[in-house]
C-alpha cells in the first residue's frame, strides 16, 4: 500500500514528477484511472472539477489505504502578490458552492475551490468573499474524501495565471467527466487569431507552474510522509 497519494486534475500536471514511475490501471465503480507508483507514493490525474477529484480520491483510498492525501495541481491567483510559478500550501480549503471549510495538515492562507475556471472579475469576488489567495476547481473534492476517511490532508498548488490574467474561454471545453477536450480547443483557437497570444501565454505559464509544482513534490514528499511541516 502507498502511504501517500497525490491527486491532480490533468496528466500534464504530473508528467515531470512521474517520469519513470511504474504505471498501472485502476478500475473503480465504473471509472478507470492511470495510476503512477514509486516506493510509498502513488499519483493520479483524476480530471477537472471537484466531482472528478472526489471520484479519483475515493478510488485511490479504496485501493491504497493511504495515510495522507495531497491535492496537487495548478491554481489561479486572486491576490496580486502571487505570480506565475509561485507554489502555495494553503492551510484552509473552502468549497465556493457550499462554503464548507477543510483544514489541511500544514500550510497558510486560503484556497477556494470554484465550479469553473475563474476570470479576473470572478477572482476579485472570491478574494473578497472568502479572503482567499488562490482558486482551483479540485481541492475541495479531495478534502471532502480526506475528511470522511479520516486521512491527513495536504494541498500544494502552483500559480499558472495571475489575478489580472486574461484567459481564453476554457470552461466550454471541459466535459461532465472532468476531461478537457484539447483537440476541440485547438481547433477553436486556430480559427480565432485574437486568442493566439493568450493561448501561447497560458501554455508557457502552465509549463512553468507545472515544473515548480513537481519540483516541490520531489523535494518535500519525504517530509510529508513523515508528518512534519515544510
C-alpha contacts under 8 A as a table, 3 or more apart, distances in Angstrom:
res1	aa1	res2	aa2	distance
1	X	40	X	7.17
1	X	63	X	7.85
1	X	64	X	4.83
1	X	65	X	6.41
1	X	66	X	7.07
2	X	5	X	6.82
2	X	39	X	7.42
2	X	40	X	4.41
2	X	41	X	5.13
2	X	42	X	6.05
2	X	64	X	5.42
2	X	65	X	7.06
2	X	66	X	5.66
3	X	40	X	5.35
3	X	41	X	6.28
3	X	64	X	7.52
3	X	65	X	7.24
3	X	66	X	4.33
3	X	67	X	5.05
3	X	68	X	6.48
3	X	225	X	7.10
4	X	40	X	6.29
4	X	41	X	4.85
4	X	42	X	6.44
4	X	66	X	5.44
4	X	67	X	6.12
4	X	68	X	5.00
4	X	69	X	6.10
4	X	70	X	7.61
4	X	225	X	6.48
5	X	41	X	5.81
5	X	42	X	4.87
5	X	43	X	5.63
5	X	44	X	7.97
5	X	60	X	7.22
5	X	64	X	7.97
5	X	66	X	6.32
5	X	68	X	6.37
5	X	69	X	5.01
5	X	70	X	6.22
6	X	41	X	7.59
6	X	42	X	6.25
6	X	43	X	4.50
6	X	44	X	6.41
6	X	69	X	6.01
6	X	70	X	4.74
6	X	71	X	6.20
6	X	72	X	6.48
7	X	43	X	5.86
7	X	44	X	5.20
7	X	45	X	5.92
7	X	46	X	6.62
7	X	53	X	7.21
7	X	56	X	7.35
7	X	57	X	6.93
7	X	69	X	7.44
7	X	70	X	6.10
7	X	71	X	5.16
7	X	72	X	5.86
7	X	73	X	7.98
7	X	142	X	7.64
8	X	11	X	7.58
8	X	13	X	6.78
8	X	14	X	7.09
8	X	43	X	7.78
8	X	44	X	6.31
8	X	45	X	4.74
8	X	46	X	6.21
8	X	47	X	7.39
8	X	53	X	7.57
8	X	71	X	6.20
8	X	72	X	5.02
8	X	73	X	5.14
8	X	138	X	7.89
9	X	13	X	7.31
9	X	45	X	4.91
9	X	46	X	5.21
9	X	47	X	4.32
9	X	48	X	5.00
9	X	49	X	7.59
9	X	53	X	6.93
9	X	73	X	6.59
9	X	138	X	7.06
10	X	13	X	5.50
10	X	14	X	7.28
10	X	45	X	4.98
10	X	46	X	6.89
10	X	47	X	5.78
10	X	48	X	7.10
11	X	14	X	5.45
11	X	15	X	6.21
11	X	44	X	7.68
11	X	45	X	5.23
12	X	15	X	5.00
12	X	16	X	7.94
12	X	210	X	7.77
13	X	16	X	7.67
13	X	73	X	6.07
13	X	74	X	7.38
13	X	210	X	5.42
13	X	214	X	7.83
14	X	17	X	5.40
14	X	18	X	6.13
14	X	43	X	7.83
14	X	44	X	7.96
14	X	45	X	7.42
14	X	73	X	7.99
14	X	210	X	7.54
14	X	214	X	6.81
15	X	18	X	5.47
15	X	19	X	6.02
16	X	19	X	5.82
16	X	210	X	7.75
16	X	211	X	6.62
16	X	214	X	6.17
17	X	214	X	5.21
17	X	215	X	7.51
17	X	217	X	7.54
17	X	218	X	6.87
18	X	21	X	5.20
18	X	36	X	6.47
18	X	37	X	7.97
18	X	43	X	7.79
21	X	36	X	5.86
21	X	37	X	5.71
21	X	38	X	5.65
22	X	36	X	5.52
22	X	37	X	5.12
22	X	38	X	6.48
23	X	34	X	6.78
23	X	35	X	5.69
23	X	36	X	4.59
23	X	37	X	6.39
24	X	34	X	5.94
24	X	35	X	5.31
24	X	36	X	6.44
24	X	37	X	7.80
25	X	32	X	7.03
25	X	33	X	5.88
25	X	34	X	4.91
25	X	35	X	6.09
26	X	32	X	5.66
26	X	33	X	5.06
26	X	34	X	6.29
26	X	35	X	6.69
26	X	59	X	7.92
27	X	30	X	6.80
27	X	31	X	5.74
27	X	32	X	4.48
27	X	33	X	6.39
27	X	59	X	7.91
28	X	31	X	5.30
28	X	32	X	6.39
28	X	59	X	5.66
29	X	59	X	7.99
33	X	44	X	7.09
33	X	45	X	7.58
33	X	46	X	7.09
33	X	56	X	7.58
34	X	44	X	6.36
34	X	45	X	7.43
35	X	42	X	6.69
35	X	43	X	5.74
35	X	44	X	4.88
35	X	45	X	7.75
36	X	42	X	5.48
36	X	43	X	5.12
36	X	44	X	6.41
37	X	40	X	7.68
37	X	41	X	5.83
37	X	42	X	4.41
37	X	43	X	6.54
38	X	41	X	5.38
38	X	42	X	6.46
44	X	56	X	7.48
45	X	56	X	7.75
46	X	52	X	5.79
46	X	53	X	5.31
46	X	55	X	7.36
46	X	56	X	4.97
46	X	57	X	7.87
46	X	178	X	7.88
47	X	52	X	5.24
47	X	53	X	6.23
47	X	177	X	7.13
47	X	178	X	4.56
47	X	179	X	5.54
48	X	52	X	6.05
48	X	53	X	6.96
48	X	137	X	6.75
48	X	138	X	6.59
48	X	174	X	7.44
48	X	177	X	7.81
48	X	178	X	4.18
48	X	179	X	6.16
48	X	180	X	7.44
49	X	52	X	5.51
49	X	53	X	6.22
49	X	115	X	6.81
49	X	116	X	7.51
49	X	137	X	4.69
49	X	138	X	4.81
49	X	141	X	7.78
49	X	178	X	5.92
50	X	53	X	5.09
50	X	54	X	6.01
50	X	113	X	7.62
50	X	115	X	7.58
50	X	137	X	5.77
50	X	138	X	4.30
50	X	139	X	6.80
50	X	140	X	6.08
50	X	141	X	4.30
50	X	142	X	7.43
51	X	54	X	5.06
51	X	55	X	6.28
51	X	138	X	7.70
51	X	141	X	6.07
51	X	178	X	7.91
52	X	55	X	5.18
52	X	56	X	6.32
52	X	138	X	7.64
52	X	141	X	7.65
52	X	177	X	6.42
52	X	178	X	5.67
53	X	56	X	5.17
53	X	57	X	6.07
53	X	138	X	5.51
53	X	139	X	7.49
53	X	141	X	5.33
53	X	142	X	5.81
54	X	57	X	5.01
54	X	58	X	6.16
54	X	138	X	7.94
54	X	141	X	4.41
54	X	142	X	5.27
54	X	144	X	7.45
54	X	145	X	6.41
55	X	58	X	5.30
55	X	59	X	6.27
56	X	59	X	5.13
56	X	60	X	6.17
57	X	60	X	5.14
57	X	61	X	6.06
57	X	69	X	8.00
57	X	141	X	7.90
57	X	142	X	5.81
57	X	145	X	6.44
58	X	61	X	5.11
58	X	62	X	6.10
58	X	145	X	6.49
59	X	62	X	5.23
59	X	63	X	6.23
60	X	63	X	5.10
60	X	64	X	5.68
60	X	65	X	7.40
61	X	64	X	5.42
61	X	65	X	4.90
61	X	66	X	6.16
62	X	65	X	5.98
66	X	69	X	7.05
66	X	151	X	7.43
67	X	151	X	5.66
67	X	152	X	6.26
68	X	151	X	5.60
68	X	152	X	4.55
68	X	153	X	5.77
68	X	154	X	7.38
68	X	225	X	7.48
69	X	142	X	7.52
69	X	146	X	6.66
69	X	151	X	6.89
69	X	152	X	6.24
69	X	153	X	5.08
69	X	154	X	6.22
70	X	142	X	7.85
70	X	153	X	5.96
70	X	154	X	4.62
70	X	155	X	5.37
70	X	156	X	7.03
71	X	138	X	7.46
71	X	139	X	5.49
71	X	142	X	6.17
71	X	143	X	7.72
71	X	153	X	7.83
71	X	154	X	6.37
71	X	155	X	4.73
71	X	156	X	6.26
71	X	157	X	7.89
72	X	139	X	7.84
72	X	155	X	5.95
72	X	156	X	4.84
72	X	157	X	5.52
72	X	213	X	7.76
73	X	156	X	6.83
73	X	157	X	5.06
73	X	158	X	6.42
73	X	210	X	7.52
73	X	213	X	7.01
74	X	136	X	7.15
74	X	157	X	5.28
74	X	158	X	4.89
74	X	159	X	5.77
74	X	160	X	5.92
74	X	206	X	7.58
74	X	209	X	6.85
74	X	210	X	7.06
74	X	213	X	7.83
75	X	134	X	6.37
75	X	135	X	5.54
75	X	136	X	4.83
75	X	157	X	5.89
75	X	158	X	5.92
75	X	159	X	4.95
75	X	160	X	5.95
75	X	161	X	7.19
76	X	118	X	7.74
76	X	134	X	5.47
76	X	135	X	5.19
76	X	136	X	6.46
76	X	159	X	5.47
76	X	160	X	5.93
76	X	161	X	4.92
76	X	162	X	5.99
76	X	163	X	6.98
77	X	80	X	7.19
77	X	82	X	5.82
77	X	83	X	7.30
77	X	123	X	7.63
77	X	133	X	6.19
77	X	134	X	4.39
77	X	135	X	6.44
77	X	159	X	6.22
77	X	160	X	7.93
77	X	161	X	6.27
77	X	162	X	4.84
77	X	163	X	4.97
78	X	82	X	7.93
78	X	120	X	7.92
78	X	123	X	5.01
78	X	124	X	6.20
78	X	126	X	7.35
78	X	127	X	5.76
78	X	132	X	6.97
78	X	133	X	5.32
78	X	134	X	5.00
78	X	135	X	6.80
78	X	162	X	7.09
78	X	163	X	4.78
79	X	82	X	6.24
79	X	124	X	7.92
79	X	127	X	7.08
79	X	132	X	7.93
79	X	133	X	5.51
79	X	134	X	7.16
79	X	162	X	7.86
79	X	163	X	5.83
80	X	83	X	7.37
80	X	162	X	7.08
80	X	163	X	5.86
82	X	86	X	6.20
82	X	133	X	7.85
82	X	159	X	7.22
82	X	162	X	6.83
83	X	86	X	5.60
83	X	159	X	6.52
83	X	161	X	7.56
83	X	162	X	5.83
84	X	158	X	7.75
84	X	159	X	5.11
84	X	160	X	5.27
84	X	161	X	6.04
84	X	162	X	6.40
84	X	205	X	6.23
84	X	208	X	7.44
84	X	209	X	6.48
85	X	158	X	5.72
85	X	159	X	5.21
85	X	160	X	6.40
85	X	205	X	7.39
85	X	208	X	5.81
85	X	209	X	4.29
85	X	210	X	7.84
85	X	212	X	5.90
85	X	213	X	7.95
86	X	158	X	5.52
86	X	159	X	5.35
86	X	209	X	7.28
86	X	212	X	7.47
87	X	156	X	7.02
87	X	157	X	5.68
87	X	158	X	4.33
87	X	159	X	6.46
87	X	209	X	7.98
87	X	212	X	6.84
87	X	213	X	6.50
87	X	216	X	7.75
88	X	156	X	5.86
88	X	157	X	5.34
88	X	158	X	6.23
88	X	159	X	7.86
89	X	106	X	7.43
89	X	107	X	4.91
89	X	108	X	6.40
89	X	109	X	7.81
89	X	154	X	7.58
89	X	155	X	5.57
89	X	156	X	4.73
89	X	157	X	6.52
90	X	93	X	7.06
90	X	104	X	7.31
90	X	106	X	7.61
90	X	107	X	4.75
90	X	108	X	4.73
90	X	109	X	4.87
90	X	110	X	5.32
90	X	111	X	5.95
90	X	155	X	6.23
90	X	156	X	7.19
91	X	103	X	6.00
91	X	104	X	4.98
91	X	105	X	7.22
91	X	106	X	5.74
91	X	107	X	3.99
91	X	108	X	4.36
91	X	109	X	5.47
91	X	110	X	6.23
91	X	155	X	7.77
92	X	101	X	6.76
92	X	102	X	5.69
92	X	103	X	4.80
92	X	104	X	5.88
92	X	107	X	7.76
92	X	108	X	7.32
92	X	109	X	6.37
92	X	110	X	4.84
92	X	111	X	6.33
93	X	101	X	5.72
93	X	102	X	5.10
93	X	103	X	6.51
93	X	104	X	7.48
93	X	110	X	5.88
93	X	111	X	4.97
93	X	112	X	5.71
93	X	113	X	7.19
93	X	139	X	6.89
93	X	140	X	6.29
93	X	143	X	7.53
94	X	99	X	5.88
94	X	100	X	5.63
94	X	101	X	4.55
94	X	102	X	6.39
94	X	110	X	7.29
94	X	111	X	6.35
94	X	112	X	4.68
94	X	113	X	6.12
94	X	130	X	7.78
94	X	140	X	6.56
95	X	98	X	5.64
95	X	99	X	5.03
95	X	100	X	5.31
95	X	101	X	6.62
95	X	112	X	5.89
95	X	113	X	5.01
95	X	114	X	6.69
95	X	140	X	5.52
96	X	99	X	5.27
96	X	100	X	7.72
96	X	112	X	6.08
96	X	113	X	5.67
96	X	114	X	5.23
96	X	115	X	7.45
97	X	114	X	7.04
97	X	115	X	7.30
102	X	140	X	7.60
102	X	143	X	6.29
102	X	144	X	7.51
102	X	147	X	7.78
103	X	153	X	7.61
104	X	107	X	6.77
104	X	152	X	7.43
104	X	153	X	5.06
104	X	154	X	5.21
104	X	155	X	6.85
105	X	152	X	6.15
105	X	153	X	5.50
105	X	154	X	5.69
106	X	154	X	6.58
106	X	229	X	5.90
106	X	230	X	7.81
107	X	154	X	7.99
107	X	229	X	7.96
109	X	132	X	6.90
109	X	133	X	6.62
110	X	130	X	7.77
110	X	131	X	6.91
110	X	132	X	4.59
110	X	133	X	5.78
110	X	134	X	7.08
111	X	132	X	5.47
111	X	133	X	6.06
111	X	134	X	5.04
111	X	135	X	5.53
111	X	136	X	7.34
112	X	126	X	7.47
112	X	130	X	7.28
112	X	132	X	6.25
112	X	134	X	6.53
112	X	135	X	4.91
112	X	136	X	6.51
112	X	140	X	7.90
113	X	135	X	5.68
113	X	136	X	4.91
113	X	137	X	4.68
113	X	138	X	6.27
113	X	139	X	6.13
113	X	140	X	5.83
114	X	117	X	7.30
114	X	118	X	7.49
114	X	135	X	6.78
114	X	136	X	6.22
114	X	137	X	5.09
115	X	137	X	6.06
116	X	137	X	6.52
116	X	171	X	6.43
117	X	136	X	7.44
117	X	137	X	7.19
117	X	170	X	7.20
117	X	171	X	6.15
118	X	121	X	7.84
118	X	122	X	5.49
118	X	123	X	5.95
118	X	135	X	7.66
119	X	122	X	5.32
119	X	123	X	6.09
119	X	165	X	7.79
119	X	166	X	7.05
119	X	167	X	6.99
120	X	123	X	5.01
120	X	124	X	6.38
120	X	163	X	5.89
120	X	164	X	5.32
120	X	165	X	6.68
120	X	166	X	7.06
121	X	124	X	5.35
121	X	125	X	6.56
122	X	125	X	5.08
122	X	126	X	6.19
123	X	126	X	5.12
123	X	127	X	6.15
123	X	135	X	7.54
123	X	163	X	6.64
124	X	127	X	5.17
124	X	128	X	6.28
124	X	163	X	7.73
125	X	128	X	5.20
125	X	129	X	6.08
126	X	129	X	5.15
126	X	130	X	5.79
126	X	131	X	7.31
126	X	132	X	6.73
127	X	130	X	5.63
127	X	131	X	4.86
127	X	132	X	4.77
127	X	133	X	6.55
127	X	134	X	7.86
128	X	131	X	5.47
128	X	132	X	7.53
129	X	132	X	7.93
132	X	135	X	7.55
134	X	159	X	7.99
136	X	139	X	6.85
137	X	140	X	7.57
138	X	141	X	5.54
138	X	142	X	6.77
139	X	142	X	5.29
139	X	143	X	6.02
139	X	155	X	7.12
140	X	143	X	4.85
140	X	144	X	6.03
141	X	144	X	5.35
141	X	145	X	6.65
142	X	145	X	5.31
142	X	146	X	6.26
143	X	146	X	5.02
143	X	147	X	6.17
143	X	153	X	6.62
144	X	147	X	5.18
144	X	148	X	6.26
145	X	148	X	5.20
145	X	149	X	5.96
146	X	149	X	5.17
146	X	150	X	5.88
146	X	151	X	4.82
146	X	152	X	6.50
146	X	153	X	6.12
147	X	150	X	5.20
147	X	151	X	6.38
147	X	152	X	7.99
148	X	151	X	7.93
156	X	213	X	7.49
157	X	213	X	6.61
158	X	209	X	5.25
158	X	210	X	6.91
158	X	212	X	6.63
158	X	213	X	5.39
159	X	162	X	7.12
159	X	209	X	5.88
160	X	202	X	7.47
160	X	205	X	5.35
160	X	206	X	4.95
160	X	208	X	7.65
160	X	209	X	5.39
161	X	165	X	5.76
161	X	202	X	7.39
161	X	205	X	6.99
161	X	206	X	7.83
162	X	165	X	5.15
166	X	198	X	7.05
167	X	170	X	7.54
167	X	198	X	6.28
167	X	199	X	7.52
167	X	202	X	7.32
168	X	195	X	6.62
168	X	198	X	6.52
168	X	199	X	6.60
169	X	172	X	6.70
170	X	173	X	5.70
170	X	174	X	7.30
170	X	185	X	7.76
171	X	174	X	5.56
172	X	175	X	7.81
173	X	180	X	5.70
173	X	181	X	5.37
173	X	182	X	7.58
173	X	184	X	7.12
173	X	185	X	6.39
174	X	178	X	5.96
174	X	179	X	5.54
174	X	180	X	4.52
174	X	181	X	6.34
175	X	178	X	5.45
175	X	179	X	5.50
175	X	180	X	6.55
175	X	181	X	7.56
176	X	179	X	7.42
181	X	184	X	5.48
181	X	185	X	6.29
182	X	185	X	5.08
182	X	186	X	6.13
183	X	186	X	5.19
183	X	187	X	6.20
184	X	187	X	5.12
184	X	188	X	6.05
185	X	188	X	4.99
185	X	189	X	6.01
186	X	189	X	5.11
186	X	190	X	5.93
187	X	190	X	5.18
187	X	191	X	6.83
188	X	191	X	5.70
188	X	192	X	6.97
189	X	192	X	5.12
189	X	193	X	7.07
189	X	195	X	6.30
189	X	196	X	6.74
189	X	199	X	7.89
190	X	193	X	6.62
190	X	196	X	7.54
192	X	195	X	5.80
192	X	196	X	7.19
193	X	196	X	5.18
193	X	197	X	7.99
194	X	197	X	6.99
195	X	198	X	5.32
195	X	199	X	6.07
196	X	199	X	5.12
196	X	200	X	6.13
197	X	200	X	5.25
197	X	201	X	6.08
198	X	201	X	5.09
198	X	202	X	6.08
199	X	202	X	5.13
199	X	203	X	6.23
200	X	203	X	5.06
200	X	204	X	6.32
201	X	204	X	5.19
201	X	205	X	6.18
202	X	205	X	5.16
202	X	206	X	5.89
203	X	206	X	5.19
203	X	207	X	6.18
204	X	207	X	5.23
204	X	208	X	6.31
205	X	208	X	5.11
205	X	209	X	6.09
206	X	209	X	5.04
206	X	210	X	5.97
207	X	210	X	5.08
207	X	211	X	6.35
208	X	211	X	5.41
208	X	212	X	6.34
209	X	212	X	5.04
209	X	213	X	6.08
210	X	213	X	5.06
210	X	214	X	6.16
211	X	214	X	5.20
211	X	215	X	5.94
212	X	215	X	5.16
212	X	216	X	6.27
213	X	216	X	5.22
213	X	217	X	6.36
214	X	217	X	4.95
214	X	218	X	6.08
215	X	218	X	5.14
215	X	219	X	6.16
216	X	219	X	5.17
216	X	220	X	5.95
217	X	220	X	5.29
217	X	221	X	5.43
218	X	221	X	5.86
219	X	222	X	7.53
220	X	223	X	5.18
220	X	224	X	6.26
220	X	230	X	7.11
221	X	224	X	5.08
221	X	225	X	6.16
222	X	225	X	5.05
222	X	226	X	6.30
223	X	226	X	5.12
223	X	227	X	6.51
223	X	228	X	5.65
223	X	229	X	6.97
223	X	230	X	6.80
224	X	227	X	5.19
224	X	228	X	6.02
224	X	229	X	7.04
224	X	230	X	7.69
225	X	228	X	7.73
